[in-house]
Amino acid sequence: MTSALLSEDVTRQDWAGVRIPDSFRGIVTRKDETGLFEGVDSADKDPRKSLHMAEVPTPSPGPGEALVAVMASSVNYNTVWSAVFEPLPTFRFLERYGRLSASARRHDLPYHVLGSDLAGVVLRTGPGVNIWKPGDEVVAHCLSVELESADGHGDTMLDPEQRIWGFETNFGGLAEIALVKSNQLMPKPAHLSWEEAAAPGLVNSTAYRQLVSRNGAQMKQGDNVLVWGASGGLGSYATQLVLAGGATPVCVVSSPQKAEICRGMGAEAVIDRDAEDYRFWQDAHTQDPKEWKRFGGRIRELTGGEDVDIVFEHPGRETFGASVYVTRKGGTVVTCASTSGYEHVYDNRYLWMSLKRIIGSHFANYREAWEANRLIAKGRIHPTLSKVYSLQDTGQAAYDVHRNLHQGKVGVLCLAPEEGLGVRDKETRARHIEAINRFRVTEDPPPEETATP
């Protein structure tokens, strides 16, 4: 199978004869280890202790499903949550899903194969799959839905049985083989390598819905947008979307290096919150409105006296009070995740009296994910891959993300034996190579990585 994946001469007929292995290697958590970190503070929990590489049986694709050979994947914050068993062990998600049907019962196992991104090759499809064929090069978005309820047919994210693949389902992308619903598949951008193509899926789609979609903030040209963690896995795509949409990002980062990355993307308004020493909490229970005011004043210095129209929120507890305060009258705070804590505390006077809105946003529906991937394929938005690990070193990759030691996205090679493989459109790649490599921290890029004049 591996030789077929690395060859550019394999035909569709050839793929039909490729033998699917009975088992594959994947990164798993174990149900009998959910108490591993009892009594340990969240910040001190170590994903390297709970993430294991294991040989697991290969599932067969059911109706509407596809089996994909995973060339590369990436680490998202939901991998960290899974690894530290917060806010609760993901095995509860698998148990709930398993009660839905006989097909879903396959996911309720004593191990959980993680991962919500992939770039790879379709190996087999189940009954009812017509668009995708073995041999197709694909990426996957992470929305898993059943769509048996009317609630999901206006926006599939509202399906009562909506789940995040590889987090709330089994057989995720941090593995050599993954099981997905066929409506998760999208064409792999031809100018990207496997590891680059695997990086944007979850975060780019999430940022697109938050900022651009009618289900999010509906960003328009000229808006000022505050982006927390603007060089991180999620914020780096938000920053690019703001710039591509004719709006102005106000980027918040935590180091001079990250500030320079934002400027490299084209952002001019950048705040290094550590250097300027913003402390929004006086202690664990008390926020400091004077710091909100100081922060708001700094934003206006950078925008010519204007408040922000939109706040792109994802840190949660640590920043939410400040986010509500600095948003302009009638503006919008759009929030997903809560990496610093789920209990958000803010002064409601600044919300209701100034007619501000808070919008909750979670991943993206298929249309939004498709549009976000289309921007990648067109070279309007670029992967923000900074470092790539082997599959067996996924624990270290998750540790880096947990400790915020990374920038952009952290990739993982699965079946791809090395970086730089899978590029089909070298002409488009040459036009965008500087942007593609902007986040890379390797000292010696591959030989082809030379921008044309």
N, C-alpha and C positions, 0 to 999 in steps of 0.2 A: 504493500500500500504506500509506504513512504517513497519508494522510487517513482511511483506514478505521480505522487503529489509534487515531486521536484522536477518532473519532466514537462516541457511545453508541447510535447508531441502526442500526448495521450488523447485519443478521440472519445466521443461519447460512447461508442460501442465498447471501447476498451474499459471505460469506467464500469460498465455493466458486469464485466468479468472480474473486477478487482475484489479480492476476498476481504470481507470485513472481519477483523479479529474478534475473538470471543471475549476479550477483556482489553482494558486500556488503563493508562495511568492518569490519575486525577488528584487534585488538591482537595482534601476532605477535612471536615471536622468530625468528631466522633461523639455519638450520643452519650456514651458512658463517661465523657470528660466534661460535661456541662458544668460541673462543680469545681473545675480546675482552678478558677480564680476567686473562689469564695473568700471574702474578707480583704481582697486586694483592690486598691483604688483604681479607677478606670485608667488613669494615665500610666499606671505601672503594669498593666496587663500586657503580656508579651505574646503577640501572634505567632512568634517562632516556636512557642511551646504547644500551641493548639492546632496549627496547620500541619497536616501530614500528607506526604505523597503516597498514595495507595493504588494497588491494582484492583479494579472493580469490573464487574460483568458489563458487557455492552448491551444496552437496551435495544429493542427492535422498534422502529418508528411505527406508530399507530396512525389512524386516519388523520389527515391534515398535519402530519409531523414530518420532520426531516432529521436525518442523522448527518452530522457535519464533522469532517476532519478538521481539527482546530490547528491552524498554523501558528497563531499568536493570540494572546489575550491581554488583559491589563487589570490593574488593581484599582478598585473603586472603594469609597468609604464604606459601602455596604459589606465589602469583604472584611474590613476591620471590625465592623459590628458583629458579623458572623463569628469571627475569630475570638473575640473577647466576650461573646455570648451576651451582648447588650443590644437593645434594651431588654431582650429576653432571648433564650436560645432559639435558633431558627428551626430546630426540630419540631417546635410547636406549630410552625407554619406548615411543615411537611405533613404532620399528623392531620391537621385540618384539611389540607388539600387531599390527602389520601381518603378521606371520608366521602369525597364528592362522587367518585365513580371508580369502576374497576380499573380503568386506564390510569387515573390519577393515583391509585393505590401503589403503583410502581415507584412513586416518589417518596413514599413513607418508608425510609430505610434507617438502619442504625448508623449510617454515615451520610454526609451531605457533601456532594461535589459542588464546589462554589464557582462563582465567576459570572459576571453580567455583561461581558464583552467578548467578541470573537471576530477574527477574520480567518476564513478557511475555505474548504471545498465541499460541496454537497456530495455525500457518498450514496445515500439511499433516501427515497421518499416513501411515505405511506400512501394508502388509498386516498383518492380525492385531491392529491397535489398535482396540479397541471402546469403551473408556470415554471417551477424550478426542476432542473434535471441533474442527475449525477454529473459531476465535472464542473458545474457552475461555481465561479469564484464569488464569494459572498461575504458580507458582514451581517451581524445580527443586532437588532435592537432588543431591549430586554423586557418588553411588555408581553405578558402572557395573559390572554383573556379567553373566556368561554363563549361569551355573546349569546347566551340563551335567554337573557333578560332584556327587556326593552330599554332598561336604564342605560345600557352601554352603546346604543345605536346612534346617539347624537354625538357622544364623545366616549370612545372606548375606555378611557381612564375611569369612567363612572360605572363600568361593569361591576356588579357585586362580587364577581369572581375574578377581578383583576389582581394579578400578582406580578412581582418582579422576578423574572427568570434568573436562576442561579443564586437567589437570595430567599425567595419564598417558594421556589421549586427546586428540584434536584437536577443533576446532570448539566451543570453550568459550564462556562467557557474556560475555566482554569484547568484544562484537561486536554488529552489528546483527541478525544471524541466528545461531542456534545449532542444533546437531544433538544430540538427546538420545535415550536410550531412553525409551519411554513410561512405564516404571515408575519413572522419576525425577520424574515430574510430581506436583504437589500443588496444591490450590486456593489461589489468591492470597487472603490475608486482605483482606476487603472494605473495612476501615476504614483501610487504609494506602495511601499513595501508592506509585507504582512503585519509587522509590528506597528507600523505607522497607521495602517488602516484599522487596526483593532482598538486604537486609543480613543477616538472621539465618541463612539456610539452612545454610551449612557450619558456622559456629561454634556456633550454637544446638543443632544436632543432635549435634555432637561433644561439647559440654558435657553434653547430656542423657544420652548413653550413658555418659560417664565417671562421672557422679554418680548418676543415677537408675536406670538400667537394671540388670537382673540380670547383664548382661555387664560392668558396671562396679563401682562401689563400693557400690551398693544403699543409698544414703543414706536415713536415717530421721529422723523428728522428734526434735529434741533434740541431734542430732550437732553437734559443732564441726568446721567445715570451713575449712582454710587455703586461700585462693585467691591464687595468685601473679598479678600483673598484673591486679588485680581490676577495673580500669576499662578494660582493653584490649579488643580485638576478641573474644577468647575468654573472658577472665575476667569481662567485664561480663555475659555470659549465665550463667556459672557462679554469679556472685553473686546474680542474680535467681532462679535455680533453687533455690539454697540457701534463700533467704528464702521463696520460694513453697512449699517443702517442709517448712517448720517447723523448719529447722535454723538454726545460727548461723554466719554467715561471719566469718572473720578475714581481712580484706582487706589485701593487701600492695600498695603503690603506690610511685611514685617522685617525687611532688610534692604540695604542698598542694592544688593544683587538682584532681588526681585523687582525693585523699582526700575532698574535698568532694563529688565526683560519687558516690562510694561511699556517703557518708552520705545523699545525696539519694535513693539507691535504697532506703535503709532500714537499711543496715549501721551498727552502732555500734562494732564493734571494727576499727580501722583502724591500720595501721602504715605510716608513711612511711619506707621503708628508706633513702632517701638522707639524710633529716634525722637519722635515728638512726645513720647511718653504719655499717651492717653490712657487713663485709668478710669473706666466707666463705673467700676464698683469700688466703694470705700472698704467694704468687707464682704463676706459671703452673703449678707442679707440686705445691704444698703447700696443703692446706686448714687452717683454723684452728678446731679443735673448741671453743675458748673462745667463739668467735663463735656457734657453733651453740647453746651453752649459754645465752649472753646472749639470743639470739633466742627460745629456748624459754621463758626466764624472762619475757620481755616478753609472749609469748602467754598465759601463765598469769595475768599481771596483768589481761589483758583478758577472760579467761573465768572468773574466779573460782577460779583454781587448777587448772583442768583442762587436760590436753593435748588436741591435736586428734585427732578420730577418723579424719578423712580429709584428705589433702593433694591438692589439685587441681594437678597438676604439668604444666608445659609449657615452662618456660625451659630445663630440662635441666642441662647441666654446671655452670653457675654456682650453682645452688640445690639440686641433688639430694642432696648430702651433708647439708645442713641439713634437707631435707624428711624424709629417713629418720630423722634424729635426733629431731626434734620430734614425730613421730607417736606416739600413745599405744601402750602395750603391747596387741598384738592389733589395732592399727589398720591402715589401708590408705593406701598411696601409689598413686594412679592417674595414669598418665602418658601423654601424647600429645605428639608433636612434640619439638623440642629446639632452640629458637631461639637459645640461647647455646652450643650444641655438643652433639654426639651421644655423646661418650665420658663417660658418667656415672661418677663416682667417689664411693663412700660406704664407711663403716666397717660391714662386714657383721655385726660383733658386735651392733650396735644393731638389726639386722634379725632375725637368727636367734634370739638369746637372748631377744628380746622378742616373738617370734611375730608379727612384722609381715608384711604382704603388699605386694608390688609387682604392680600389674595394668597391663598394656599395653593401651591403648585407641586405636582408629583409626576416625575418622569415626563412622558409625552405619549400621545396616541400615535397610531401608525402613520397617519398623514404628516404629523409634525416631525416624526423621526425620519420619514422619507425626505421631507424638504430639507431638514438639517443635513442629511447625508448628501443630498444633491448639491448643497453649497460646498461641501468638502470635495466632491467630484469635479466641480467647476473651478476649484482653486480659489474660491472666495474666502473660505475658512480653512485653516491649516491645522494639522495635528500638533499637539503641544507635548510630544513625547520627549522626556528628558533622559531617561535611563531605562535599560532593558535587562531583565534578569532571566535566568533559566527557570524552567518549571519547578525544579527541585528547590530553588531558592525563593519561592513565592513568599514564604514566611518572612524573610528579610525585607522583601518588597512591601509587604503589608506593615511591617514594623516601621519602615521609613515613612509611610503615609500616616500611620497612627501618631508618630512623633513629629510630624510636619517637617521632616528632614528633606523632603522632595520639593520639586517645582514642576508645574505642568502635570503630565501623566507619567505613571510608571508602568512600563510594558513587561510582558512575560512571553518568552518563546516557548511554544508547546511542541508541535511537530517540526517547525522550521528549525533546521540545524544551526543557522547563523542569521545575523541581521542582514538586511538589504535585499532579501529575495522577494519575488512576487511582483516586481515592477514590470508593467506591460506597456505603459505610455511614457517613454523616456523624454519625448519632446516637451510634454506638459510639465513633467518633473523638473526639467532643466530651467524652465521659466520661474518655478517657485521654490527652487532648492534652498535659497537663503531662509525663506519663511518656514519651510519644512524643518530645517535644522536649528531654528532659533532657540529652542529650549534644550538642545542637546548639551550634555555636560561631559561627553567623552572627549578626550584630547585629540584622538586620531580618528576622524570620520572616514567612512569607506572611500576608496579611491575615486569613485564616480562622483562624489559629492562636491562638485566644483560648479559654482554658478557661472552661467554664460554671461557675457557683457550685455 
